Amino acid sequence: MWSSLCFTFLALVAINTPGVSLSCRAPNKCVARNLCRDGQIVTDGSGIIIFRFVVCDSYSVCCAPEIQESTTTNRNDLYDAFLTTKPSVPSITFGNPSTTLVKKVNEVFNPDTEEPCVTATSEQPTVTLNDIMNTIFNTLNRNNTETQVPSCGYSNKNGLETTRKQASEADVNEFPWVVIVYNRNTGNILGGGSLIAPNVVLTKAKHISNMSPRDIIIIAGEWHTRSKDETYPSVSMEVTTIEIHSQFNEVNGDYNAALLILKSSFKILPNISPICLAPERTSYDSSRCFVAGWGKKNHDDDDNSFALIQKKIDLPIVGRYRCESLLRQTLLGIDFQLKESFICAGGEKDKDACIGDGGAPLFCPIPRQKNRFVQVGIVNWGILCGQENVPSAYTSVSYIRSWIDQKTMEHSVNPSYYTV
């Protein structure tokens, strides 16, 4: 009896005494309190990782600025010849594709008419969906000179103008595919994005997934957000559709990707043109790549310290095994598991994407093609900003490429715009 009471007393003392604990029996493990949630070890970084977008703290609210008369409201008038309707598609006959396939293509290209743009016969060999898509777009290109597709991913080396800048800043319109995603209600930057076709922007889903398309404005061709003196002015465009990846996880950032379908197409200009996208199953380990955006330079900077001039950050791509190993040495803990949809970059002191850069592109030089780049990632999350040996996570474009192709096809977008 006394031994039983003694054990109970010692157990109570252990539980209530700092620095004293009872044994943790297998398969359970001793972990930091922030890594144990609902009795389970946190392995995906949820609640710890910092997404690269602006969010108000518990002591503040998101509020619209005083409305002032703008001197740039007529910028779009310079480009009144934008493509506002998709071109008509000629009738094309293919040999023996499935009825479902023919119906799908007709729904995509001729949704408002009973006249099919694709018919099937039994006289020719079977064809694939890619055959149909390529023939349609090639026919469009032959019959309509306005649908000629420019080559993607070409930068303006040394910029479109000569100006003084810092080493961490991009040259004027050096990367013509980088866009700003604005909240039109508050006038605040939601993050960055990339133009992958004249009417499609690739960005992150975080914070956009619960917004209406009418709340978002895309600014393309920007360099200095406060200057109106550039030779090529920036251009704004409204959004009509938001496509969020169906597997997007709001908590851990898995599949953090969205496509914004624009109301009209941007005219391809020296300061506005699309980026190429990484093909499926491609690796860019050990490459040195770039991020461009207007986010903060440091995590602790106040919310009014966003970059006025587009940043240019060169970063190394970090392989999956090394990235996961390095992140396990942070607050994420030894049990952290890097999601398959992530690609890692960074880990060099004071060189990193940061808050406000969410959705901006991570892009790499294409070997043996001068001044040409391919987008490999989308700014997603990190642990603070610019910490040595702490790489950041980006949504892998290669990993979600098939989803991008599927969604752009549904919106009648030619994949040649973003294909190398």
Contacts in CASP RR format, 6 or more apart in sequence:
PFRMAT RR
TARGET T0000
AUTHOR 0000-0000-0000
METHOD contacts of the structure
MODEL  1
MWSSLCFTFLALVAINTPGVSLSCRAPNKCVARNLCRDGQIVTDGSGIII
FRFVVCDSYSVCCAPEIQESTTTNRNDLYDAFLTTKPSVPSITFGNPSTT
LVKKVNEVFNPDTEEPCVTATSEQPTVTLNDIMNTIFNTLNRNNTETQVP
SCGYSNKNGLETTRKQASEADVNEFPWVVIVYNRNTGNILGGGSLIAPNV
VLTKAKHISNMSPRDIIIIAGEWHTRSKDETYPSVSMEVTTIEIHSQFNE
VNGDYNAALLILKSSFKILPNISPICLAPERTSYDSSRCFVAGWGKKNHD
DDDNSFALIQKKIDLPIVGRYRCESLLRQTLLGIDFQLKESFICAGGEKD
KDACIGDGGAPLFCPIPRQKNRFVQVGIVNWGILCGQENVPSAYTSVSYI
RSWIDQKTMEHSVNPSYYTV
11 22 0 8 1.000
13 20 0 8 1.000
14 20 0 8 1.000
14 21 0 8 1.000
14 22 0 8 1.000
15 21 0 8 1.000
15 22 0 8 1.000
21 30 0 8 1.000
24 30 0 8 1.000
29 41 0 8 1.000
29 335 0 8 1.000
31 41 0 8 1.000
31 333 0 8 1.000
31 335 0 8 1.000
32 331 0 8 1.000
32 333 0 8 1.000
34 42 0 8 1.000
34 47 0 8 1.000
34 48 0 8 1.000
34 331 0 8 1.000
35 41 0 8 1.000
35 42 0 8 1.000
35 48 0 8 1.000
35 332 0 8 1.000
35 333 0 8 1.000
35 335 0 8 1.000
36 42 0 8 1.000
37 46 0 8 1.000
41 335 0 8 1.000
42 48 0 8 1.000
42 335 0 8 1.000
43 335 0 8 1.000
43 336 0 8 1.000
43 337 0 8 1.000
44 251 0 8 1.000
44 252 0 8 1.000
44 254 0 8 1.000
44 336 0 8 1.000
44 337 0 8 1.000
44 339 0 8 1.000
45 252 0 8 1.000
45 332 0 8 1.000
45 336 0 8 1.000
46 251 0 8 1.000
46 252 0 8 1.000
47 251 0 8 1.000
48 331 0 8 1.000
48 332 0 8 1.000
48 383 0 8 1.000
49 252 0 8 1.000
49 253 0 8 1.000
49 332 0 8 1.000
49 381 0 8 1.000
49 382 0 8 1.000
49 383 0 8 1.000
49 393 0 8 1.000
50 299 0 8 1.000
50 355 0 8 1.000
50 381 0 8 1.000
50 382 0 8 1.000
50 383 0 8 1.000
50 384 0 8 1.000
51 204 0 8 1.000
51 206 0 8 1.000
51 207 0 8 1.000
51 253 0 8 1.000
51 256 0 8 1.000
51 358 0 8 1.000
51 380 0 8 1.000
51 381 0 8 1.000
51 382 0 8 1.000
52 191 0 8 1.000
52 204 0 8 1.000
52 295 0 8 1.000
52 353 0 8 1.000
52 354 0 8 1.000
52 355 0 8 1.000
52 356 0 8 1.000
52 357 0 8 1.000
52 358 0 8 1.000
52 359 0 8 1.000
52 360 0 8 1.000
52 379 0 8 1.000
52 380 0 8 1.000
52 381 0 8 1.000
52 382 0 8 1.000
52 392 0 8 1.000
53 190 0 8 1.000
53 191 0 8 1.000
53 204 0 8 1.000
53 206 0 8 1.000
53 207 0 8 1.000
53 355 0 8 1.000
53 356 0 8 1.000
53 358 0 8 1.000
53 359 0 8 1.000
54 188 0 8 1.000
54 189 0 8 1.000
54 190 0 8 1.000
54 191 0 8 1.000
54 303 0 8 1.000
54 355 0 8 1.000
54 356 0 8 1.000
55 207 0 8 1.000
56 62 0 8 1.000
62 186 0 8 1.000
62 188 0 8 1.000
63 186 0 8 1.000
64 185 0 8 1.000
64 186 0 8 1.000
64 187 0 8 1.000
65 186 0 8 1.000
65 187 0 8 1.000
71 228 0 8 1.000
72 228 0 8 1.000
72 233 0 8 1.000
75 233 0 8 1.000
75 234 0 8 1.000
75 235 0 8 1.000
75 236 0 8 1.000
76 235 0 8 1.000
76 236 0 8 1.000
76 237 0 8 1.000
78 233 0 8 1.000
78 235 0 8 1.000
79 235 0 8 1.000
79 266 0 8 1.000
79 267 0 8 1.000
81 267 0 8 1.000
82 264 0 8 1.000
82 265 0 8 1.000
82 266 0 8 1.000
82 267 0 8 1.000
83 146 0 8 1.000
83 198 0 8 1.000
83 199 0 8 1.000
83 264 0 8 1.000
83 265 0 8 1.000
84 264 0 8 1.000
84 265 0 8 1.000
86 412 0 8 1.000
87 140 0 8 1.000
87 144 0 8 1.000
87 146 0 8 1.000
87 147 0 8 1.000
89 109 0 8 1.000
89 110 0 8 1.000
89 117 0 8 1.000
89 136 0 8 1.000
89 139 0 8 1.000
89 140 0 8 1.000
90 117 0 8 1.000
90 139 0 8 1.000
90 143 0 8 1.000
91 115 0 8 1.000
91 116 0 8 1.000
91 117 0 8 1.000
91 118 0 8 1.000
91 119 0 8 1.000
92 117 0 8 1.000
92 118 0 8 1.000
92 119 0 8 1.000
92 132 0 8 1.000
92 135 0 8 1.000
92 136 0 8 1.000
92 139 0 8 1.000
93 118 0 8 1.000
93 119 0 8 1.000
93 120 0 8 1.000
93 121 0 8 1.000
93 124 0 8 1.000
94 102 0 8 1.000
94 118 0 8 1.000
94 119 0 8 1.000
94 120 0 8 1.000
94 121 0 8 1.000
94 124 0 8 1.000
94 127 0 8 1.000
94 131 0 8 1.000
94 132 0 8 1.000
94 135 0 8 1.000
95 120 0 8 1.000
95 121 0 8 1.000
95 122 0 8 1.000
95 123 0 8 1.000
95 124 0 8 1.000
95 125 0 8 1.000
95 126 0 8 1.000
95 127 0 8 1.000
96 120 0 8 1.000
96 121 0 8 1.000
96 122 0 8 1.000
96 124 0 8 1.000
96 125 0 8 1.000
96 126 0 8 1.000
96 127 0 8 1.000
97 118 0 8 1.000
97 120 0 8 1.000
97 126 0 8 1.000
97 127 0 8 1.000
97 128 0 8 1.000
97 129 0 8 1.000
97 132 0 8 1.000
99 120 0 8 1.000
101 129 0 8 1.000
101 132 0 8 1.000
102 116 0 8 1.000
102 118 0 8 1.000
102 119 0 8 1.000
102 120 0 8 1.000
105 117 0 8 1.000
105 118 0 8 1.000
105 129 0 8 1.000
105 132 0 8 1.000
105 133 0 8 1.000
105 136 0 8 1.000
106 116 0 8 1.000
106 117 0 8 1.000
106 118 0 8 1.000
108 409 0 8 1.000
108 410 0 8 1.000
108 412 0 8 1.000
109 117 0 8 1.000
109 118 0 8 1.000
109 136 0 8 1.000
109 412 0 8 1.000
110 116 0 8 1.000
110 117 0 8 1.000
117 136 0 8 1.000
118 132 0 8 1.000
118 136 0 8 1.000
133 409 0 8 1.000
133 415 0 8 1.000
137 147 0 8 1.000
137 414 0 8 1.000
137 416 0 8 1.000
140 147 0 8 1.000
140 414 0 8 1.000
141 147 0 8 1.000
141 148 0 8 1.000
141 149 0 8 1.000
147 414 0 8 1.000
149 414 0 8 1.000
149 416 0 8 1.000
149 417 0 8 1.000
150 268 0 8 1.000
150 273 0 8 1.000
150 274 0 8 1.000
150 417 0 8 1.000
151 372 0 8 1.000
152 177 0 8 1.000
152 196 0 8 1.000
152 273 0 8 1.000
152 274 0 8 1.000
152 275 0 8 1.000
152 276 0 8 1.000
152 417 0 8 1.000
152 418 0 8 1.000
152 419 0 8 1.000
152 420 0 8 1.000
153 177 0 8 1.000
153 273 0 8 1.000
153 274 0 8 1.000
153 275 0 8 1.000
153 276 0 8 1.000
153 363 0 8 1.000
153 366 0 8 1.000
153 372 0 8 1.000
153 373 0 8 1.000
153 374 0 8 1.000
154 273 0 8 1.000
154 371 0 8 1.000
154 372 0 8 1.000
155 174 0 8 1.000
155 175 0 8 1.000
155 176 0 8 1.000
155 371 0 8 1.000
155 372 0 8 1.000
155 373 0 8 1.000
156 171 0 8 1.000
156 172 0 8 1.000
156 173 0 8 1.000
156 174 0 8 1.000
156 175 0 8 1.000
156 176 0 8 1.000
156 270 0 8 1.000
156 271 0 8 1.000
157 171 0 8 1.000
157 174 0 8 1.000
157 371 0 8 1.000
158 171 0 8 1.000
158 174 0 8 1.000
159 171 0 8 1.000
159 172 0 8 1.000
159 173 0 8 1.000
159 174 0 8 1.000
160 171 0 8 1.000
160 172 0 8 1.000
160 173 0 8 1.000
160 230 0 8 1.000
160 231 0 8 1.000
160 232 0 8 1.000
160 270 0 8 1.000
160 271 0 8 1.000
161 172 0 8 1.000
161 173 0 8 1.000
161 230 0 8 1.000
161 231 0 8 1.000
163 171 0 8 1.000
163 172 0 8 1.000
165 171 0 8 1.000
165 309 0 8 1.000
166 309 0 8 1.000
168 297 0 8 1.000
168 311 0 8 1.000
168 312 0 8 1.000
168 313 0 8 1.000
169 307 0 8 1.000
169 309 0 8 1.000
169 310 0 8 1.000
169 311 0 8 1.000
169 312 0 8 1.000
170 223 0 8 1.000
170 292 0 8 1.000
170 309 0 8 1.000
170 310 0 8 1.000
170 311 0 8 1.000
170 312 0 8 1.000
171 312 0 8 1.000
172 223 0 8 1.000
172 230 0 8 1.000
173 221 0 8 1.000
173 223 0 8 1.000
173 230 0 8 1.000
173 232 0 8 1.000
173 270 0 8 1.000
173 271 0 8 1.000
174 292 0 8 1.000
174 310 0 8 1.000
174 312 0 8 1.000
175 290 0 8 1.000
175 292 0 8 1.000
175 310 0 8 1.000
175 312 0 8 1.000
175 363 0 8 1.000
175 373 0 8 1.000
176 195 0 8 1.000
176 221 0 8 1.000
176 269 0 8 1.000
176 270 0 8 1.000
176 271 0 8 1.000
176 272 0 8 1.000
176 273 0 8 1.000
177 194 0 8 1.000
177 195 0 8 1.000
177 196 0 8 1.000
177 273 0 8 1.000
177 274 0 8 1.000
177 275 0 8 1.000
177 361 0 8 1.000
177 375 0 8 1.000
178 192 0 8 1.000
178 193 0 8 1.000
178 194 0 8 1.000
178 195 0 8 1.000
178 221 0 8 1.000
178 222 0 8 1.000
178 292 0 8 1.000
178 293 0 8 1.000
178 310 0 8 1.000
178 360 0 8 1.000
178 361 0 8 1.000
179 192 0 8 1.000
179 193 0 8 1.000
179 194 0 8 1.000
179 195 0 8 1.000
179 201 0 8 1.000
179 218 0 8 1.000
179 219 0 8 1.000
179 220 0 8 1.000
179 221 0 8 1.000
179 222 0 8 1.000
180 189 0 8 1.000
180 191 0 8 1.000
180 192 0 8 1.000
180 193 0 8 1.000
180 218 0 8 1.000
180 219 0 8 1.000
180 222 0 8 1.000
180 225 0 8 1.000
180 293 0 8 1.000
180 294 0 8 1.000
181 189 0 8 1.000
181 190 0 8 1.000
181 191 0 8 1.000
181 192 0 8 1.000
181 193 0 8 1.000
181 201 0 8 1.000
181 203 0 8 1.000
181 208 0 8 1.000
181 216 0 8 1.000
181 217 0 8 1.000
181 218 0 8 1.000
181 260 0 8 1.000
181 359 0 8 1.000
182 188 0 8 1.000
182 189 0 8 1.000
182 190 0 8 1.000
182 216 0 8 1.000
182 217 0 8 1.000
182 218 0 8 1.000
182 219 0 8 1.000
183 189 0 8 1.000
183 190 0 8 1.000
183 211 0 8 1.000
183 215 0 8 1.000
183 216 0 8 1.000
183 217 0 8 1.000
184 214 0 8 1.000
184 215 0 8 1.000
184 216 0 8 1.000
184 217 0 8 1.000
185 215 0 8 1.000
189 294 0 8 1.000
189 295 0 8 1.000
189 306 0 8 1.000
189 356 0 8 1.000
190 207 0 8 1.000
190 208 0 8 1.000
190 216 0 8 1.000
191 203 0 8 1.000
191 204 0 8 1.000
191 294 0 8 1.000
191 295 0 8 1.000
191 356 0 8 1.000
191 357 0 8 1.000
191 358 0 8 1.000
191 359 0 8 1.000
191 360 0 8 1.000
192 203 0 8 1.000
192 293 0 8 1.000
192 294 0 8 1.000
192 356 0 8 1.000
192 357 0 8 1.000
192 358 0 8 1.000
192 359 0 8 1.000
192 360 0 8 1.000
192 379 0 8 1.000
193 201 0 8 1.000
193 202 0 8 1.000
193 203 0 8 1.000
193 359 0 8 1.000
193 360 0 8 1.000
193 361 0 8 1.000
193 378 0 8 1.000
194 201 0 8 1.000
194 202 0 8 1.000
194 203 0 8 1.000
194 274 0 8 1.000
194 275 0 8 1.000
194 360 0 8 1.000
194 361 0 8 1.000
194 363 0 8 1.000
194 375 0 8 1.000
194 378 0 8 1.000
195 201 0 8 1.000
195 220 0 8 1.000
195 266 0 8 1.000
195 272 0 8 1.000
195 273 0 8 1.000
195 274 0 8 1.000
195 275 0 8 1.000
196 202 0 8 1.000
196 274 0 8 1.000
196 275 0 8 1.000
196 277 0 8 1.000
196 375 0 8 1.000
196 404 0 8 1.000
196 408 0 8 1.000
196 417 0 8 1.000
196 418 0 8 1.000
197 265 0 8 1.000
197 274 0 8 1.000
197 408 0 8 1.000
197 413 0 8 1.000
197 414 0 8 1.000
197 417 0 8 1.000
197 418 0 8 1.000
198 262 0 8 1.000
198 265 0 8 1.000
198 266 0 8 1.000
198 267 0 8 1.000
198 268 0 8 1.000
198 274 0 8 1.000
198 417 0 8 1.000
199 261 0 8 1.000
199 262 0 8 1.000
199 264 0 8 1.000
199 265 0 8 1.000
199 266 0 8 1.000
199 411 0 8 1.000
199 413 0 8 1.000
200 259 0 8 1.000
200 260 0 8 1.000
200 261 0 8 1.000
200 262 0 8 1.000
200 408 0 8 1.000
200 411 0 8 1.000
200 413 0 8 1.000
200 417 0 8 1.000
201 218 0 8 1.000
201 239 0 8 1.000
201 259 0 8 1.000
201 260 0 8 1.000
201 262 0 8 1.000
202 257 0 8 1.000
202 258 0 8 1.000
202 259 0 8 1.000
202 277 0 8 1.000
202 361 0 8 1.000
202 375 0 8 1.000
202 378 0 8 1.000
202 397 0 8 1.000
202 404 0 8 1.000
203 257 0 8 1.000
203 258 0 8 1.000
203 259 0 8 1.000
203 260 0 8 1.000
203 358 0 8 1.000
203 359 0 8 1.000
203 378 0 8 1.000
204 256 0 8 1.000
204 257 0 8 1.000
204 258 0 8 1.000
204 358 0 8 1.000
204 359 0 8 1.000
204 378 0 8 1.000
204 379 0 8 1.000
204 380 0 8 1.000
204 395 0 8 1.000
205 244 0 8 1.000
205 245 0 8 1.000
205 248 0 8 1.000
205 255 0 8 1.000
205 256 0 8 1.000
205 257 0 8 1.000
205 258 0 8 1.000
206 250 0 8 1.000
206 253 0 8 1.000
206 256 0 8 1.000
206 358 0 8 1.000
206 380 0 8 1.000
208 216 0 8 1.000
208 242 0 8 1.000
208 244 0 8 1.000
208 258 0 8 1.000
208 260 0 8 1.000
209 242 0 8 1.000
209 244 0 8 1.000
209 248 0 8 1.000
209 250 0 8 1.000
209 258 0 8 1.000
211 242 0 8 1.000
213 238 0 8 1.000
213 239 0 8 1.000
213 240 0 8 1.000
213 241 0 8 1.000
213 242 0 8 1.000
213 260 0 8 1.000
214 238 0 8 1.000
214 239 0 8 1.000
216 238 0 8 1.000
216 239 0 8 1.000
216 242 0 8 1.000
216 260 0 8 1.000
217 236 0 8 1.000
217 237 0 8 1.000
217 238 0 8 1.000
217 239 0 8 1.000
218 236 0 8 1.000
218 237 0 8 1.000
218 238 0 8 1.000
218 239 0 8 1.000
218 260 0 8 1.000
218 262 0 8 1.000
219 234 0 8 1.000
219 235 0 8 1.000
219 236 0 8 1.000
220 234 0 8 1.000
220 235 0 8 1.000
220 236 0 8 1.000
220 237 0 8 1.000
220 266 0 8 1.000
220 271 0 8 1.000
220 272 0 8 1.000
221 232 0 8 1.000
221 233 0 8 1.000
221 234 0 8 1.000
221 235 0 8 1.000
221 269 0 8 1.000
221 271 0 8 1.000
221 272 0 8 1.000
222 234 0 8 1.000
222 310 0 8 1.000
223 230 0 8 1.000
223 234 0 8 1.000
223 271 0 8 1.000
223 309 0 8 1.000
223 310 0 8 1.000
224 230 0 8 1.000
224 308 0 8 1.000
224 309 0 8 1.000
224 310 0 8 1.000
225 294 0 8 1.000
225 308 0 8 1.000
225 309 0 8 1.000
226 308 0 8 1.000
230 271 0 8 1.000
232 269 0 8 1.000
232 270 0 8 1.000
232 271 0 8 1.000
232 272 0 8 1.000
234 271 0 8 1.000
235 266 0 8 1.000
235 267 0 8 1.000
235 272 0 8 1.000
237 262 0 8 1.000
237 263 0 8 1.000
237 264 0 8 1.000
237 266 0 8 1.000
238 262 0 8 1.000
238 263 0 8 1.000
238 264 0 8 1.000
239 260 0 8 1.000
239 261 0 8 1.000
239 262 0 8 1.000
239 263 0 8 1.000
240 261 0 8 1.000
240 262 0 8 1.000
240 263 0 8 1.000
241 260 0 8 1.000
241 261 0 8 1.000
241 411 0 8 1.000
242 258 0 8 1.000
242 259 0 8 1.000
242 260 0 8 1.000
242 261 0 8 1.000
243 258 0 8 1.000
243 259 0 8 1.000
243 260 0 8 1.000
243 261 0 8 1.000
243 407 0 8 1.000
244 257 0 8 1.000
244 258 0 8 1.000
245 255 0 8 1.000
245 256 0 8 1.000
245 257 0 8 1.000
245 258 0 8 1.000
245 400 0 8 1.000
245 403 0 8 1.000
246 255 0 8 1.000
246 403 0 8 1.000
247 254 0 8 1.000
247 255 0 8 1.000
247 341 0 8 1.000
248 254 0 8 1.000
248 255 0 8 1.000
248 256 0 8 1.000
248 257 0 8 1.000
248 258 0 8 1.000
249 255 0 8 1.000
249 256 0 8 1.000
252 339 0 8 1.000
253 339 0 8 1.000
253 380 0 8 1.000
253 381 0 8 1.000
253 395 0 8 1.000
254 339 0 8 1.000
254 341 0 8 1.000
254 342 0 8 1.000
255 341 0 8 1.000
255 395 0 8 1.000
255 400 0 8 1.000
256 341 0 8 1.000
256 378 0 8 1.000
256 380 0 8 1.000
256 381 0 8 1.000
256 395 0 8 1.000
257 378 0 8 1.000
257 395 0 8 1.000
257 400 0 8 1.000
257 403 0 8 1.000
257 404 0 8 1.000
259 404 0 8 1.000
259 407 0 8 1.000
259 408 0 8 1.000
261 411 0 8 1.000
266 272 0 8 1.000
268 274 0 8 1.000
274 417 0 8 1.000
274 418 0 8 1.000
275 361 0 8 1.000
275 363 0 8 1.000
275 373 0 8 1.000
275 374 0 8 1.000
275 375 0 8 1.000
275 418 0 8 1.000
276 366 0 8 1.000
276 372 0 8 1.000
276 373 0 8 1.000
276 374 0 8 1.000
276 375 0 8 1.000
276 418 0 8 1.000
276 419 0 8 1.000
276 420 0 8 1.000
277 374 0 8 1.000
277 375 0 8 1.000
277 397 0 8 1.000
277 401 0 8 1.000
277 404 0 8 1.000
277 418 0 8 1.000
277 419 0 8 1.000
278 284 0 8 1.000
278 374 0 8 1.000
278 375 0 8 1.000
278 376 0 8 1.000
278 377 0 8 1.000
278 396 0 8 1.000
278 397 0 8 1.000
278 398 0 8 1.000
278 401 0 8 1.000
279 398 0 8 1.000
279 401 0 8 1.000
279 420 0 8 1.000
280 398 0 8 1.000
280 399 0 8 1.000
280 401 0 8 1.000
280 402 0 8 1.000
281 398 0 8 1.000
282 376 0 8 1.000
282 398 0 8 1.000
283 398 0 8 1.000
284 317 0 8 1.000
284 343 0 8 1.000
284 364 0 8 1.000
284 376 0 8 1.000
285 317 0 8 1.000
285 318 0 8 1.000
285 319 0 8 1.000
286 316 0 8 1.000
286 317 0 8 1.000
286 319 0 8 1.000
287 316 0 8 1.000
287 317 0 8 1.000
287 364 0 8 1.000
287 365 0 8 1.000
288 314 0 8 1.000
288 315 0 8 1.000
288 316 0 8 1.000
288 317 0 8 1.000
288 364 0 8 1.000
289 314 0 8 1.000
289 315 0 8 1.000
289 316 0 8 1.000
289 317 0 8 1.000
289 345 0 8 1.000
289 362 0 8 1.000
289 363 0 8 1.000
289 364 0 8 1.000
289 365 0 8 1.000
289 376 0 8 1.000
290 312 0 8 1.000
290 313 0 8 1.000
290 314 0 8 1.000
290 315 0 8 1.000
290 362 0 8 1.000
290 363 0 8 1.000
290 364 0 8 1.000
290 373 0 8 1.000
291 311 0 8 1.000
291 313 0 8 1.000
291 315 0 8 1.000
291 345 0 8 1.000
291 353 0 8 1.000
291 357 0 8 1.000
291 360 0 8 1.000
291 361 0 8 1.000
291 362 0 8 1.000
291 363 0 8 1.000
291 379 0 8 1.000
292 310 0 8 1.000
292 311 0 8 1.000
292 312 0 8 1.000
292 313 0 8 1.000
292 360 0 8 1.000
292 361 0 8 1.000
292 363 0 8 1.000
293 307 0 8 1.000
293 310 0 8 1.000
293 311 0 8 1.000
293 353 0 8 1.000
293 356 0 8 1.000
293 357 0 8 1.000
293 360 0 8 1.000
294 306 0 8 1.000
294 307 0 8 1.000
294 308 0 8 1.000
294 310 0 8 1.000
294 311 0 8 1.000
294 356 0 8 1.000
294 357 0 8 1.000
295 306 0 8 1.000
295 307 0 8 1.000
295 311 0 8 1.000
295 353 0 8 1.000
295 354 0 8 1.000
295 355 0 8 1.000
295 356 0 8 1.000
295 357 0 8 1.000
296 305 0 8 1.000
296 306 0 8 1.000
296 307 0 8 1.000
296 354 0 8 1.000
296 355 0 8 1.000
296 356 0 8 1.000
296 357 0 8 1.000
296 385 0 8 1.000
297 305 0 8 1.000
297 307 0 8 1.000
297 311 0 8 1.000
297 354 0 8 1.000
297 385 0 8 1.000
298 350 0 8 1.000
298 354 0 8 1.000
298 385 0 8 1.000
298 386 0 8 1.000
299 354 0 8 1.000
299 355 0 8 1.000
299 384 0 8 1.000
299 385 0 8 1.000
299 386 0 8 1.000
306 356 0 8 1.000
311 357 0 8 1.000
313 351 0 8 1.000
313 352 0 8 1.000
313 353 0 8 1.000
314 351 0 8 1.000
315 345 0 8 1.000
315 346 0 8 1.000
315 347 0 8 1.000
315 348 0 8 1.000
315 351 0 8 1.000
315 352 0 8 1.000
315 362 0 8 1.000
316 345 0 8 1.000
316 346 0 8 1.000
316 347 0 8 1.000
316 348 0 8 1.000
317 343 0 8 1.000
317 344 0 8 1.000
317 345 0 8 1.000
317 364 0 8 1.000
317 376 0 8 1.000
318 326 0 8 1.000
318 344 0 8 1.000
318 345 0 8 1.000
318 346 0 8 1.000
318 347 0 8 1.000
318 391 0 8 1.000
319 344 0 8 1.000
320 338 0 8 1.000
320 344 0 8 1.000
323 338 0 8 1.000
323 344 0 8 1.000
323 391 0 8 1.000
323 393 0 8 1.000
324 336 0 8 1.000
324 337 0 8 1.000
324 338 0 8 1.000
326 347 0 8 1.000
326 389 0 8 1.000
326 390 0 8 1.000
326 391 0 8 1.000
327 336 0 8 1.000
327 338 0 8 1.000
327 383 0 8 1.000
327 390 0 8 1.000
327 391 0 8 1.000
328 334 0 8 1.000
328 335 0 8 1.000
328 336 0 8 1.000
329 389 0 8 1.000
330 383 0 8 1.000
330 390 0 8 1.000
331 383 0 8 1.000
332 383 0 8 1.000
338 344 0 8 1.000
338 393 0 8 1.000
340 399 0 8 1.000
341 395 0 8 1.000
341 396 0 8 1.000
341 399 0 8 1.000
341 400 0 8 1.000
342 380 0 8 1.000
342 393 0 8 1.000
342 394 0 8 1.000
342 395 0 8 1.000
342 396 0 8 1.000
343 362 0 8 1.000
343 376 0 8 1.000
343 377 0 8 1.000
343 393 0 8 1.000
343 394 0 8 1.000
343 395 0 8 1.000
343 396 0 8 1.000
343 398 0 8 1.000
343 399 0 8 1.000
344 391 0 8 1.000
344 392 0 8 1.000
344 393 0 8 1.000
344 394 0 8 1.000
345 362 0 8 1.000
345 391 0 8 1.000
345 392 0 8 1.000
345 394 0 8 1.000
346 352 0 8 1.000
346 386 0 8 1.000
346 391 0 8 1.000
346 392 0 8 1.000
347 386 0 8 1.000
347 387 0 8 1.000
347 388 0 8 1.000
347 389 0 8 1.000
347 390 0 8 1.000
347 391 0 8 1.000
347 392 0 8 1.000
348 386 0 8 1.000
348 388 0 8 1.000
349 386 0 8 1.000
349 387 0 8 1.000
349 388 0 8 1.000
350 386 0 8 1.000
351 386 0 8 1.000
352 385 0 8 1.000
352 386 0 8 1.000
352 387 0 8 1.000
352 392 0 8 1.000
353 360 0 8 1.000
353 362 0 8 1.000
353 379 0 8 1.000
353 385 0 8 1.000
353 392 0 8 1.000
354 385 0 8 1.000
354 386 0 8 1.000
355 385 0 8 1.000
357 379 0 8 1.000
358 378 0 8 1.000
358 379 0 8 1.000
358 380 0 8 1.000
359 378 0 8 1.000
359 379 0 8 1.000
359 380 0 8 1.000
360 378 0 8 1.000
360 379 0 8 1.000
361 375 0 8 1.000
361 377 0 8 1.000
361 378 0 8 1.000
361 379 0 8 1.000
362 375 0 8 1.000
362 376 0 8 1.000
362 377 0 8 1.000
362 378 0 8 1.000
362 379 0 8 1.000
362 394 0 8 1.000
363 373 0 8 1.000
363 374 0 8 1.000
363 375 0 8 1.000
363 376 0 8 1.000
363 377 0 8 1.000
364 373 0 8 1.000
364 374 0 8 1.000
364 376 0 8 1.000
365 372 0 8 1.000
365 373 0 8 1.000
366 372 0 8 1.000
366 373 0 8 1.000
366 374 0 8 1.000
366 420 0 8 1.000
374 420 0 8 1.000
375 397 0 8 1.000
376 394 0 8 1.000
376 396 0 8 1.000
376 397 0 8 1.000
376 398 0 8 1.000
377 394 0 8 1.000
377 395 0 8 1.000
377 396 0 8 1.000
377 397 0 8 1.000
378 394 0 8 1.000
378 395 0 8 1.000
378 397 0 8 1.000
379 392 0 8 1.000
379 394 0 8 1.000
380 392 0 8 1.000
380 393 0 8 1.000
380 394 0 8 1.000
380 395 0 8 1.000
381 392 0 8 1.000
381 393 0 8 1.000
382 390 0 8 1.000
382 392 0 8 1.000
382 393 0 8 1.000
383 390 0 8 1.000
383 392 0 8 1.000
384 390 0 8 1.000
397 404 0 8 1.000
404 418 0 8 1.000
405 415 0 8 1.000
408 415 0 8 1.000
409 415 0 8 1.000
END
